[in-house]
Amino acid sequence: MFNVESVPELKRINFIAKRQGQKVKAALRINPDIIPGTHAYITTGKKETKFGIDTESAKKIFLEQKIFPNIELAGIHIHIGSQITRVAPFVRAVKKMYVFLEFLKERNIKINYLNIGGGLGIQYSNERVESIKEFASKLSPLLKATGLKIILEPGRFITGNSGILVAKVIYVKDSPVKRFIILDGAMNDFIRPSLYEAFHMIVPVEKKAPINSLRVRASDVVGPVCETGDFFGKNRKLAVEESEYVAIMGAGAYGQSMASNYNSRLRPAEVLVKTNRVSLIRKRETYQDLVKKEILI
Ligand SMILES: Cc1ncc(COP(=O)(O)O)c(C=O)c1O
């Protein structure tokens, strides 16, 4: 079904469905006005954000749904944000939806689905993240009590820690104040640190003899793009040298999907590793790929 989050969207879907002689299912995305305790850019369930419809307007839409005869409002949807490491905000949001469902029930308005979105956080470092078991045990009773079919949309939780970005050290540069480890990977390949100041562990690909970390100079691990925001990690104790490889951990979600060709850089290949099998699942881009859609006049 369509998850709809504005009246103009409802109007357009209704218009197209009518033109095609269809009646389509939709869920109304409600903004429950919840602070999920994550980065502002991935907070999507607070009333100041562009997402969803406030509860009062949503009530009105349900009461007046006859004005969209080609849409069947079959459910409600929420998605309060991403990388949420505590269950409490989800519980608060579902409880708010409970009140909303009561409103519908009292008016004999029937729906079948409650979509609670995605947003389950993963561990990127040594921070405490509530487990999927805690998530289930705290939420299941509330969800069961609704009697509705429940839909979840976890993204990062499924893939985040299954992927790494491997990059080569192209230079190690010392300045009077800092050391910079310059990689051949950059913000265009993996933008989370630049965009959200996200922390990702960075480790040498090859195991080395234990080193005395006191003798390792703290370094900024950066890319070669002309942006000060082009970094993967700051002040890291990383004993690597030119031509060695590092792994940027937790790059399996919002990695390749957010990659770009900024700075005319070619996106890297993707490799799937399953037990002992290694398969290329996306080819490295070529310069030909980069220019193939450009038109000379
Ligand atoms: C509507 C909706 N559902 C689910 C997701 C997935 O979120 P996550 O990867 O945090 O689970 C997103 C992410 O943007 C989203 O916008």
Ligand as a Chemical Component Dictionary entry (heavy atoms), coordinates in Angstrom:
data_LIG
# 
_chem_comp.id                   LIG 
_chem_comp.type                 NON-POLYMER 
_chem_comp.pdbx_formal_charge   0 
_chem_comp.three_letter_code    LIG 
# 
loop_
_chem_comp_atom.comp_id 
_chem_comp_atom.atom_id 
_chem_comp_atom.alt_atom_id 
_chem_comp_atom.type_symbol 
_chem_comp_atom.charge 
_chem_comp_atom.model_Cartn_x 
_chem_comp_atom.model_Cartn_y 
_chem_comp_atom.model_Cartn_z 
_chem_comp_atom.pdbx_ordinal 
LIG C1 C1 C 0 9.715  5.302 6.036  1  
LIG C2 C2 C 0 10.987 4.626 6.381  2  
LIG N1 N1 N 0 10.948 3.383 6.884  3  
LIG C3 C3 C 0 12.096 2.717 7.209  4  
LIG C4 C4 C 0 13.330 3.298 7.017  5  
LIG C5 C5 C 0 14.560 2.498 7.393  6  
LIG O1 O1 O 0 15.165 3.051 8.520  7  
LIG P1 P1 P 0 16.333 2.266 9.267  8  
LIG O2 O2 O 0 17.381 1.975 8.268  9  
LIG O3 O3 O 0 16.784 3.227 10.326 10 
LIG O4 O4 O 0 15.733 1.016 9.857  11 
LIG C6 C6 C 0 13.424 4.606 6.518  12 
LIG C7 C7 C 0 14.734 5.236 6.354  13 
LIG O5 O5 O 0 14.900 6.320 5.889  14 
LIG C8 C8 C 0 12.220 5.289 6.182  15 
LIG O6 O6 O 0 12.239 6.520 5.713  16 
# 
loop_
_chem_comp_bond.comp_id 
_chem_comp_bond.atom_id_1 
_chem_comp_bond.atom_id_2 
_chem_comp_bond.value_order 
_chem_comp_bond.pdbx_ordinal 
LIG C1 C2 SING 1  
LIG C2 N1 SING 2  
LIG C2 C8 DOUB 3  
LIG N1 C3 DOUB 4  
LIG C3 C4 SING 5  
LIG C4 C5 SING 6  
LIG C4 C6 DOUB 7  
LIG C5 O1 SING 8  
LIG O1 P1 SING 9  
LIG P1 O2 DOUB 10 
LIG P1 O3 SING 11 
LIG P1 O4 SING 12 
LIG C6 C7 SING 13 
LIG C6 C8 SING 14 
LIG C7 O5 DOUB 15 
LIG C8 O6 SING 16 
# 
